[in-house]
């Protein structure tokens, strides 16, 4: 089962991917970081300023409770797709591979 966490104090969400050790973190934007394994598989996606980013993506203001219950899937095909869903609304966040850069 996939795990999603949301910390309202930090306003940060984390979508867990493959259960393996993080080798490096790639920065996709000022608010999105992707943790990857040594083989390049997505271990997780961190979203900072999550309430605003996810509310805008879904087109509606989300409560902390809704953010904690977000459903998602991660797809790695010619880029990275984070598909999110909350109470009937769905959206995809797309991150082209060439836009990811190493942060640590």
DAFEN-V450992 format. One line per field, one symbol per residue. burial: # if it has 24 or more other C-alpha atoms within 12 Angstrom, else .. A space follows every 50 residues. Layout:
# DAFEN-V450992
burial=???
This chain:
# DAFEN-V450992
burial=...###.....#######.....######..#####...########### #.###..#...#.#.###.######....#######....#.###....# ....
